[in-house]
Amino acid sequence: LKQKINGEIKITYVEIGNQTGYHKRQIIRLSKQIEKKDIDLILLHGNTGNKPAKTASTQEVNYIKEFKKQYPVISISQFMDIYHEDVIWNEERKDDVMKYGLKVRSKSFYQQLYKKEGWKSPIKHKSFKGKDVHSLREPMPRRGILIMTDGTPHDWFLNGKKFSLHLTIDDATGEILSGWFTKNESQLGYCHAFKIMLEKHGIPQMIYADRTTILWDSKEGNQTQVARMLDELGIELIFANTPEAKGKVEKMNHTLQNRLLNDIKRFKITTYEQLNKWFNDYYVNYINHKFSYPPKDEETEFVPLNNTDLSKIFCIKVERKILNGNMFSYGNNYYISLK
């Protein structure tokens, strides 16, 4: 700084900052003080050489590093959430919090720790620099107008076996309404997901889906069994031409594929039967608390089920001709009609 002030060298405050670790504003402040005080007196400020009060201690950092071993592949955001929930705010760990001086830390703290320890996050943020970015469609103003659905296979238990998650998302809030796991994307999976959504929230106006053969019949005028069920409830089924058209549910699928794997381990879920119940009873609310947002209009378009008997709708219905002897055939068997 003395050399710069005396004109002995040409150097910017930013370059001095890069060499010394001081911020540009601090260096400018120091340069003004030099004119009034000796540099040695300035640098002998009471806090010089001491760590900031908020700096994590070695024992706190070691505790975090040991805790991280449970989750070798985890994003920075999720690790911060789990650490705060399971350690800092956990009554059962309050002795550890006191003993090791554990504190709530900012995301930047964990970002720096990840970088220092060489930990890799599974989430790679895309750069849109120099690319044409299409504006996002405005979400629906009320809950229950438009529901997005999708069936996505993934190895949820990391055992080499993929199961499909059938998910329903409300467009107005981004909240998960229901989900169901089956071995493959299936009629049964969608029926379970839709039934849970209907019982919890009511009947929506529209459902937006891919052109999967479970929901869409290419023959004009024909309906799949699931499409017929929705039609009987007065729900309009509309189809997307590309996965990007259902960006909200696609994004949530990616979020779950990154988070759910660690939370399955964390909450000791071991079977898909357990997972289906826990996902709808607990996890949906847990995730919605973190990622959903309020609708523009608090009024809802969901229509209550009231006395609707879903068992008479969520079933297989087929047409058969009555044969001689008042019989009809179905599934390679003959049945006698009693009416």
N, C-alpha and C positions, 0 to 999 in steps of 0.2 A: 504494500500500500504506500509506504514511504517513497519507494522508487517511482511508483505511478504518479503520486502527488508532485514529486520533484521533477517529473518529466524524464526520468532516466530510462524508463522502459515504456513501451506501448502495449498495454494489456487491458482487457475489459474486465468489468466486475464479475461477469459470468465466468470468464476464464479463471479468475482468482478463486471463485467459488468452487469450480471443478477441482482445483488443486488442493484446496484447504478443507472442503466439506462444509463451509459456511454458505448460508443463503445470500443471494444478491442483496437483499434489503439489509441484512446484518452487516455486510461489508461496506455498504454506503454509509450506514450509521457509524461504523468504526472509523471510516475515513474522515468524517466530520469531527469525531472526538479527538483524532490525532492532532488536529490543529490547536486543541486546547490542552491536551494531556500527553504525557509520554506514553509510547506504545506499551511499555512494560507494565505501567500502572493499569492501563486499560485491560490487558490480558490477565491481570491478577484479580479480576472480578470474583466475588465470593463463590460463584458456581463453576468457575473455570476448572476443568479437569474432572468434574463430578458427572455421573450419569444423571439424566433427567429423572425426576421422581416417578414418572410413569413407566420407566424402562422395566421390562420383565427381568426378574432375577434368574440366575442360572438354574436354581432348583425348580422354578415355575416352568421354564422352557423344557427342562428334562422331563418334567411330569407330562407336559403336552406331547413330547416326542414319544414317550412310552404309551400314552393313550392312543396315539395315531397308529401304532402297530396293529391294532384291532381292525383298522380299515385301510389296507394297503392301496386300494383304488377308490378315491373319493374326491369330489370337487371341493374347492375351498369353501364355498357357501354352505354346503351340507356339513362339512367337518366342523365349521364354526357353530352351526345350529346344534349338532349332536353334542359337541363339547360343552356348550353353555347349558343345554337342557339336562344332560346326563351327569355333569360334574358340578358346574357353578351353581345351578338352581336346584340341584338334587339334595334333598334333606339328608339322605343317607351318606352323602360325601362331604357334609359340612366340616367334618374334622380335617379332611384333606385340604379343603379350601383354606382353613385357618392355618394349618401346619405349613403348607407350601406357598402361602400368599397368592392363591389363584384368584384371577380377576376376569371380568368381562372385557374382552379385547375387541378392537375394531377389525373390520375386514382387511384393512391395509396391513395390520399386524400379521395376520395369517398369510397374506400374500407374500410378505417379506420372509416369513418363516419357511414357506413352501420353496421360495427361491433359494434361500440359504441352505436348506437341507436337501435340495435337489428332488423334492417330491413333485410328481407329475399329476396334474388335474386331468380327468377323462374328458372334460368339456373344453372344446376348442371353439373360441368365438370367431365367427366369420367376419372378414373385412369386406365392406361394400364400397371401398374407395375405388372410384373409376368405373363403377358398375351402375347400370340403370336400375333404380330402386322403385318398385311399384308401390303406390300408396295403399295402405291397408283399408279394407272395407270397414266402415263404421259398425260397431256392434249393435245388435238390436236393443231398443230402449228398455224393454221389459223382459223379465224372466219368463220362460215358457213359450216364447214366440218361436224360437229356432233352437233345436237340439242337434248337436253334431255327434255322430257315432262312428266308430272304427274298430276293426279287429286286428290286433298287432301281435305277431309271434315274437317271443323272446325267451332266452334261457334265464328265467327268473331266479332259480336256485343254484345256478352255475354248476349244474351236474351234467351238462351236455344234452339235456332234453328241453326242447322248446314248447311252451304253452302259449296260446293266444289270449290276450286280454281284450275283452269286448267292453269298450268304454263309452260313456255318454257324458257330454259336456254342454253346459248352457252357454249360448253365444253371448248373452247380455252381461254375464259376470265372469266367464272363464272357469266357473266352478265345476268340479266333477260331481255328477249326480249319482252314478253307480258304475260298477265294473264287475266283470265275471270272467274267470279263467277256465278255459277248456283246452284239451289236447290240440285241437285244431280250431280255426275259425269256423263256427258252426251255427246252425239254427238254434240249438239248445243254449249256446253262449249268449246270443242276442236276446233270446226270450228271457233268460234270467236277468240280464242287465236292464231290459225294458221293464220287466215286472217290478224290480226293485225301485226303479225310477218312478214308475206310476204310483206305487204304494207310498213312497216317501213324499213325492212332490205333486202328483196329479197328472192330468193329461195335457201335453203340450199341443201347440198348433201344428208344428212341422218338425220332421226329422230329416237331417241332411246326411247322406251316406255315399260311399263308393258304389260302383256298379257291380258289387259282388253278386253272384248267382243266388246267394241266400236271400237277398233282398230284391233283386231285379230280375225279371223274366224278359228275355229279348223278344219274345213273341207278343205282338201287339194285342192288348186286351187281356193278357194272362197275368196272374199274380202269383208270387211265391207264397208259401204258407205264412211267413212272417209279415209280408206286405199286406196280406189279407187280414191278419190280426190287427195291424195298425189301422187299416181302413175301417174295420168294424168299430174302432174306438174314435173315429173321426180325425185321425192324425194324417196329415198330408206327407207323403214320402217323396222327397226330391233327391236328385242324384248329382254328384260332382263329376266333372269331366277330367279333373286332375287332382292329385293329392294336395297340391298347393291351395286349391280352392277351400279345403278344410284345414287351413293353417293352424287354427287354434287347437284342434284335437291332435294334430300331428305334433305340435310343439309340446303339448302335455304328455304325449307318448314318450318323447325324448326325455322329458323331465323325470318321468317315472322310471324309464330304463336306467337312468343314472342314479336316482335316489332310492328306489324301492329295493334294489339288491342289498344295499347296506342296512336298510331298515328291517328287511326280513331277518337278517342276521342279528341285528340289534334287539328286536322284539321276540327272537327265538321262535319264529314261525318255521315249521318243518314239513308241512304237507299242503297241497293245493286246497284240500277241504278246509283246513284251518285258515289258509290265506283268503279264500273267498269270503268267509264270515268276518274275519278281522279287517279286511280291506273296506267292506261296506259299513261295518259297525264303528270303526275307529279311524282308519287311515284316510278315508275321504275327507273327514272334517279336519284332520291334522294338516293335510296338503292344502285344502281350501283356505285355511287360516293364513297360510304363507303366500299363496299365489292368486286367489280370487280377488275381485274388486266389486264395489257396489254398482248396481245398474243405474242408468240415467233416471229411470222412473221407478219408484218403489212399488207401484202396483204390479201385480203378477197376472200373467195370462194362463197360468196352469189352472185347469178345471178339476175340482175335486172328484174322486172316483165315486164317492157316496156309496150307493148299493150295487155298483157294477160288479158282477161276478166274473172275475178274470179267468176262472177255470173253464168257463164256457166259451172263452175267446182264445186263450192260449192253449190250444189243442189242435190236432191235425184234423182237417175237414176235407173230405174228398167226395166226388160224385160217383155213384155206381148205379148200374141198371138192375132193376128187379128181374130175375130170371124165372123160368117155369118152377112151380113149386114154392113161389114166394121167397126165393133165395137170392142172395147176391154174393159175389166173390170179392175177396180182399186179401192180399198177401198170400196167394196160393192156398187159401182156405175158403170154404163155403159157409155162409151163415144164413139161418132162417130168420126172416123178418116177422116179428110178432104182431105187426100192425098191418 
